[in-house]
């Protein structure tokens, strides 16, 4: 898969982050107003691609709400479609990247190689088959970029599930902390030491006695921004551990969710996208 170049030079960054719903409804095809015929999909430079996967049986997520506007079973669709829609609209507003509708694919779908950037949530519960592992390895070695998000300690179970899976995907490639000097931290927005902070899920918010919203970080956890690199020292997997940028995107239109956390999540996400398209 060829990397798309020179997108970063066209960026036009807005002053404030988006705080409204996306325009793609419940995550399906946009429709004509006067009939039920799906409109043709617009093939764009960037589509938010969410990875579908099967849960480990012992941790299977049963059918329920994935967000306010989505329902289904499996950990892969947590925050879908709201997070995907909001972040997509933010990318469209905050950059000049040609942006299309969000989509979701299994790792074995041959269309996966049409997209430079994919996202997987709750990767501490996934159960990738040998075929999925092989496809993900090929995708990453051909220049693809994976973002994993919203999996947690301090119990080591989720981390170990993810670590062992990535050892199968990219044997011998260590998972390391991202240095603040790395270009992924500065390709569009400059990420500083103060930004290596806990981005809460909605479940981590509490209403104070004075009506203020307080962020309560889970006991024993420390947010970590990690990565796996290829042989050329290019990051191919971004690892958001003990933090939840997906919820920050999902709740971008909710007044009680801290705006500065949504703004930070957008900065991380856009940096990842532009890095994936230019490195």
HELIX and SHEET records of a PDB file:
HELIX    1   1 UNK A    8  UNK A   10  5                                   3    
HELIX    2   2 UNK A   57  UNK A   59  5                                   3    
HELIX    3   3 UNK A   75  UNK A   77  5                                   3    
HELIX    4   4 UNK A   82  UNK A   94  1                                  13    
HELIX    5   5 UNK A  110  UNK A  114  5                                   5    
HELIX    6   6 UNK A  130  UNK A  141  1                                  12    
HELIX    7   7 UNK A  157  UNK A  169  1                                  13    
HELIX    8   8 UNK A  183  UNK A  185  5                                   3    
HELIX    9   9 UNK A  193  UNK A  195  5                                   3    
HELIX   10  10 UNK A  202  UNK A  204  5                                   3    
HELIX   11  11 UNK A  245  UNK A  250  1                                   6    
HELIX   12  12 UNK A  259  UNK A  278  1                                  20    
SHEET    1   A 7 UNK A 103  UNK A 106  0                                        
SHEET    2   A 7 UNK A  49  UNK A  52  1                                        
SHEET    3   A 7 UNK A 117  UNK A 121  1                                        
SHEET    4   A 7 UNK A 145  UNK A 151  1                                        
SHEET    5   A 7 UNK A 235  UNK A 241  1                                        
SHEET    6   A 7 UNK A 224  UNK A 229 -1                                        
SHEET    7   A 7 UNK A 176  UNK A 177 -1                                        
SHEET    1   B 2 UNK A  64  UNK A  67  0                                        
SHEET    2   B 2 UNK A  70  UNK A  72 -1                                        
SHEET    1   C 2 UNK A 205  UNK A 207  0                                        
SHEET    2   C 2 UNK A 213  UNK A 215 -1                                        
END                                                                             
